[in-house]
């Protein structure tokens, strides 16, 4: 038995979806019957929820391939100039895509445990993890987890919910903790680090302006994946039970670059990484 975890990272989500697509080209989709849990933050919540309602990795890869540019459709220049608080992208486009996938399905329509983090801005206890017990529709939980500040507007009826990456861009600890609470044991986790692995950056030292710190936090917390949640998950189920998949890249990639060049580079990185790791992946998911 295994569970999937998908980190946040915008359009970089095409990489893990492509990895699953490559696996399915050889082995089909029967491995998904062995899946006993899911978690995903931000773009990872799209993948996790899609698998939860019966889509394949190939279905999800095709969605990113065909709809990626619609996901990140900018507001007009006039709107951005006349509304200084306007984010880069119109979340209505993303919501329409989510509606076409999930329609009116609710979280309890997903029949294995799923955990989707979001951040509620107007309450003291801001951290929120959507799960199967929530009454929300899947598309509403997902758009909440995807609402990265400056990229998309806050979601929810009061426009009070933002990206789960604010506290858990890697929700693997929510997954292991949630499964343990349900009494599920003796499983392994395959964790996809959507934003990939980048080397140390010695330039990120010293004091910064308020704007400088804000930019740093956005890029390195919301848009990147650290190790703390991985550490917590390892304490719960053991390091040997988590396969962390994170291709190495020389420098961070923009999570909203949906150009054909960027898409080709991302899938090429994941294809090479697939060849290096597929045997270990297959050993876990085929049991």
N, C-alpha and C positions, 0 to 999 in steps of 0.2 A: 504494500500500500504506500502511496505517496501523496503529498500535497504540493500545489504550485503556489509560488509567491512571485509577484511582479512589481518591481519598483516603478517609481514615476520617472518621467523624462520626455513628455511631449511626443513629437513625431518619432523620436528614437524608439518608441514602442514598436515600430515596424520591425526592429531587429529581433526581439524574442519571438514575435509572430512568425517571422521568416524562419527562425530556427525550428519551430514546431512544424512549419510547412515542409522543410527539408526532411525532417524525420518521418513525416506522414507519407512523403513520396515513396519511401522504402518500406515502411512498416504499417501504413494505414492508420486508422484512428482507434483501433481496439484498445490501445494503451490507456485511453481516457476512462475506460471502465474501472481502472485501478485507482483512480483519483478520489481521495476522500476529504479534500479540503482545498480552499482557495483564498488567496488574499491579493489585494492590489491597491496601490495608491496612484491617484492621478491617472495618467494614461494606462497604468497597470490595472486600474479598476475596470477599464474597458475590456481588456484581455481576459481578466479573471471572470467577469460577469458574462462575457460572451461564451467562454468555455462552460460556465455554469448553466447556461440555457441550451446547451447542445451544439454550439458552433464548434468547428474544428480550428486548428491553428491555420490551416490554409484559408478558411473563410475569413479569419481575422487579418491575415496577411493581405488578402485581396482587398479588404475594406480599407486598410491603411494605404495601400498602393493606389487605389482608385479615388479615395475620399480625402486623402491627406491635405491637399491644397484647399479643400472646402472647410476642413477643420480649422485651419488657420487663415481665415479670410479677414483681411484688415478692414477696419472702418474707413470711410472716405477721408481724404485729407481735410476736407471742410469740417467734418465732424470732429476730427482730432484737434484741429486748430481752435474750434469754437467751444470745445468742452475739455478743459485742461485735465480733468480727472478721467477722461476716457481711456480705457485700456487699448492695447494694440488690436485685439481681435474681437469680432462680434460672436458671442457665445451662442447666439440663436442658430448659427450654422451648425455648430457642434451638437446642439440639442436636437436638431432635425435628424442628424445622422443617428444619434442614440435612439430617437423615437422610431426610426425605421428598423432598428435592430431589436429593441426591447418592447416597443409598443406599450401596452398597459401592464406588462408583467411586473409582479411585485417581488420583493426580495425573498419572500417565503415560497415563491415558485421555483427557486433554486434549491434542489433537494440534497445538496451536501453543504456543510458549513462554509460560509464565505464572510470575509471581514474586509471592510472598506473604510479607511480613515478619512475624516474631514475635520475642519476646524471652524467652530462656531464663534463668531467675533463678539457677540453681545452678551456673553455670559461668563462668569468667573471660571467655571470649569469648561474651558474651551474645547478640549480634545473630545472628539466624537468618533466612534467606530460603528458604522452601520453593519448589521448582520441579519441573519434570516428572521430574527424576531421583530425587526422593524416593519412598520406598516407602509413604509415608503415604496413607491415604484422604483424599479431598478434604475431607470434613466435619471431619476432625480437624485439618487444616491451617487451615481457616477458623475453627473455634471457637477455636483457639490465637490467631489474629490478632485475634479479636474480644474477647478476655478482658481488657477494660480494668479496671485496678485500681479498687476500690470499687464498680464497676458489676456485674462478674461475677467468679466465683471463677477462680483460675488453672486452666489445663487441663493435659492430659498425664497420663501414668500416675503421675507423682510430684507432680502439681499444681505444676509448675515452669515453666509457660510462660504468658506474659501478652501483652498487646496489642502488635502490631507498631508501633503509634503511639508507643511508648516511644522509638523512634529514627527511625522513618520513617513518620509519618502520611501523608506524600506519598511513595510508593515509585517515583516516576518515574525516579529515577537508577538504581534496581535494574533497571527495565525497559530503559532505554537501554544500560546497561552489559551486561546479560545478552544483549540482542540483538546488540550489537556483538561480544561474545565468541563468539557463534554464527556470526559472519560475515555477519549481515544488515545491509544498508545501504540507503540511498535510500528511507527511509520517513519518515512524519510521525507525531506523537503527538498524540492528543486527551486532555487531562488534565482530569478533573472534580474541582474543589475542593469536595468534598462539604459541608464546614463553611462554605462561602461566604466572602466578603470583608467584613471589618469595618474601620471606621476606626481611626486611632490612639487610644490610651487614655492620656492624660497622668497618670491616677491610678495607673498601674502603675509607680511610681517609689519608690525609697527602700528601707530595710531592712524586713524582715518577720520574723515569728516562724517557727519551724519549720513549724507548721501552715499559716501564711500562704503560705510558699514552696511547700509541698506542694500546696496548692490552686491556686496560680498555675501551677505546672508541669503539673498535671493538666489544667487548662483550656486552657493555651496551648501545650502540647506534644502531649499525648495527644489532646485533643479539638479542636485547631485545627491549621491547616496553614500552615507557614512557607514560605520561599522558598529555603532552602539546597539542598534536593534538586532543585528546579527549576533553580537555578544550575548544579549539577553536570551535569544533563542537557543544558542549553544548551551547555556546553563540549564535550560529546560529539557532538551532532548539529546544533547551531546553533539559536539562538533562533527563527529564522524557520521552523523545522520543528516547533515545539510550539505547539499551540493550547490555552491555559489557560482553562478555562471556570469562572468564579467570580462568581456574582451578588453585587451589593452589598447589604448590609443595614446598618441603623443601629446595631444592637448584636448581640452574639453570641446565638445561639439554643441552648437546652438540647438536647443530643443525645439525651436520653431522654424528651422530651416527645412522647407519642404521642396526645395529645388530638386530637379532630376539628378543633378550631380551629387547632392548630398544623399539622396535615396540610394543611388548606386554604391556610394562609398560605405554607407551603413550596412547594406545587405552583404557587401563583399567582406566586410570585417566579420560579420556573424557567420558567413559561409565558411570562412577559414577557421573560425573558432569552433564551428560545428564539427569539422573534420578532426579537430584536436580532442574534443570532449564527448563525442557521440557514444562511444563505447560505454563510458561511465553513466551517461544519461540513460542509455538503453537498459543497462543493468538495473537501474532504479525503477524506471517506469513500466518495465515489462513484467515485474513480479506481482 
